[in-house]
């Protein structure tokens, strides 16, 4: 029984790890090392509660919620204010069609507050509803709508005309 549970989790983790990593990269504004740490922490927390996960309607959405909460917890720690001095490694943007656009967008995301970034990632990258986003962040739907409007406004300010110049290529 225990080995079948472990096998189920291995299958789940293998199927979701890539998706969780992509979301974590967006949450961390391209910091692939921190994204890997967040995914590892998320999967370890999921493993601990995997027996209870059978009662969860959507384990994939639950894993995404755990990832966002892990990210927000990390951002609250004092060590989260540390910034690496080197540029993002080349491997981080290898899968992108336009690396310059990707770096511009990740830079703009990094300027947002952690909760604003989480709202943008959940709403527009994960394509979650306002209610699902509110549940994941443990806030009201009105707070999600407000954060969305403010975060998108800040992104427009940070990006200015730079996105338009990349779109015309």
N, C-alpha and C positions, 0 to 999 in steps of 0.2 A: 504494500500500500504506500509506504513512504517513498520507495523508488519510483513509483508511477507519478506521485506528486512532484518529485524532483524532475522527472522527465517532462511533465507538463510545463513546469516552470521554465526549463531549458528551452523548450519549444517556443513558449511565449516570449522569453527574453531575446531569443535569436530573431524572432519575427518583429519585435518592436524596437530593438536597440538602435537601428539606423534612423528610424523616425524620431526617437527620443533625442538622439545625438543632433540631428538637424535642428530640432526645436531648441535644444540647449545652446547650440552655436548662436542662434538668433538672440536668445535671452542674454548671452554673455558678450554680445557684440563681436563675435568672431574669435573669442578666446577658446581655441580648441582644447587646450589642456584643462581649463576649468570645465568646459562642456563635458569632457570625458569623465572628470571627477563627479559631476552632477549626475550623469547617467549611471555611473557605478553606484553612487549613493542611492539613487532612485531604485535601481534593480535590487540592491541589497535590502532596502526597506520593503520592497514588494515581496521578496523571498520570505522575509520574516512573517509577513501577513498573508502568504499565499494560500494557506488553509482557509482563511476567511474570505479570500478573493473569489471563491466559488459563489458566494452569496452576492457578490457585486455584479450588477447587470452588465457593465461594460468595463472589463479590466484594463483595456487600452486607454480609455478616458481617465480611469482612476490613476493609471501610471503617469499620464500627462499632468494630472493634478498634483501628484506627489512630486514630479519634476519641478513644477512651478513653485510649490511650497518650499522645496529644498533650495531652489535658487533664491527665493526671498529670504529664507533663513540665513543663507550664506551672505547675502548682501547686508544683513543687519550686523554681522560680526565685524569687529574692528579690522581684521586682516583683509576684509573685502575691499578696503580703500587702496590697497597696494596696486600699483600699475606697472606692468612690464615696460621696459625701456626699448626693447627691440621691436621691430615690425612683425606683423603676423607672418608666420612661415608660409612659403610658397604653396605647400600642400593644402592649406586651408581653402584656397580659392581655385584649386585645380578643376573642380567640377563645374564651376560657373561658366556661363556663356560669355559674360563680359566681366572680367575681374575688376576693372576700374569702377563700374557701376556697383558691383557687389561691395567693394571697399567703401565707396561713398555711402551706400545705404547702411552698412554696418557701423560706420563712423557716426552717422546721424542717429542710429539706434542707441549707440553708447552715450549720447548726450541726454537721453531720457532718464527719468527716475526709474528705479527698478520696477515699481508697480505699474508705471505707465508702459514700460517696455513689455512687461508681462501681459498687459491688456492688449497691446498691439499684436504681440505674437499669438496669443490665444484667439483673438477675434479675426485677424486677417491672415495669419499663416496657418493656424489650425482650423480656421473656418468654424469656430464655435459660436453658438448663439450668445446673446447677451446674458441670458439666464445661466447657461452653462459656465460662462466666464465668471459670472458673479459667484456661483457655487464654488468654483475652483479657487477663487481668491478670497472667499468668505467675506464678500461685500454685497451691498445691495445692487440690483440692476441699474438703478439711477446713478450710482457711483461709477459703474462700468461705462455707462453712456457719457458721463461727464469726463472721465479719464480718456475715453476714446477721442472725444472732440479736442481736448487739450493736447493730448499726445500727437494727434495728427497735425494740429496747428504748429506745435513745436518742430515736428519733422519738416513741415513746409518751410518754416523759418530757417532751419539748419541747412536744408537742401537748396533753398532758393532756386536759381535757374540751373543748378548743376545737373539735375535729372533730365531736364529738357535738352541740354547739350549732348547727353549720352543717348537719348532717344532718337536724335536726328541722324545718328551714324548709320 
